Amino acid sequence: MRWEEWQQKWRSRKLEEKLKAAEQKVADGEPKAEELAVAELKYFEYKVAKHGEDSDDAKPPVLKRAYAACLADFERLYPDSDQGVSKRKLFDDQVRKIEDCEGQADEIRAWIAELPEGATTARKLAEGKVAELAEAARAMSGERRMWLERLEASKR
């Protein structure tokens, strides 16, 4: 199997896992309306950042207006909200992201081990991805320590 195929299958499997988890949350009565509003807000934040001012397309002004309207609705509906962001959630998110990086790196290493000797290009690409994931995990570990310190400081 080629590296690109493996990545596509891995992404597909992860998306299916996320979908099943989301379906289970809905079956369990989640997410709450505020969580959906936060998700929508985060979506527009992402889209505005992705289609920055330097973009040649007409999306940034439309996205900024959509984001502003979404934010206004959110603030009107949930005036006391922290927009779903708490120190504990940020810490937990960092832990989950690090675990995801480590898990993906482990899966890639297992795939590399099964490659035939002559698959040098696929091996190099996959090893590059493992190195990239290791670096991302190191960087996130630093962020995790920061959030842990803030979390502990807020308990004092």
FENDAKA-V122769 format. One line per field, one symbol per residue. psi: psi as a letter, one per 30 degrees, with the letter a starting at -180 (. if undefined). Layout:
psi=???
This chain:
psi=kleeeeeeeeeeeeeeeeeeeeeeeeeggllleeeeeeeeeeeeeeeeeeiaffkflgeeeeeeeeeeeeeeeeeeeifglghgjleeeeeeeeeeeeeeeeeeeeeeeeeeffklefheeeeeeeeeeeeeeeeeeeefeeeeeeeeeeeeeff.
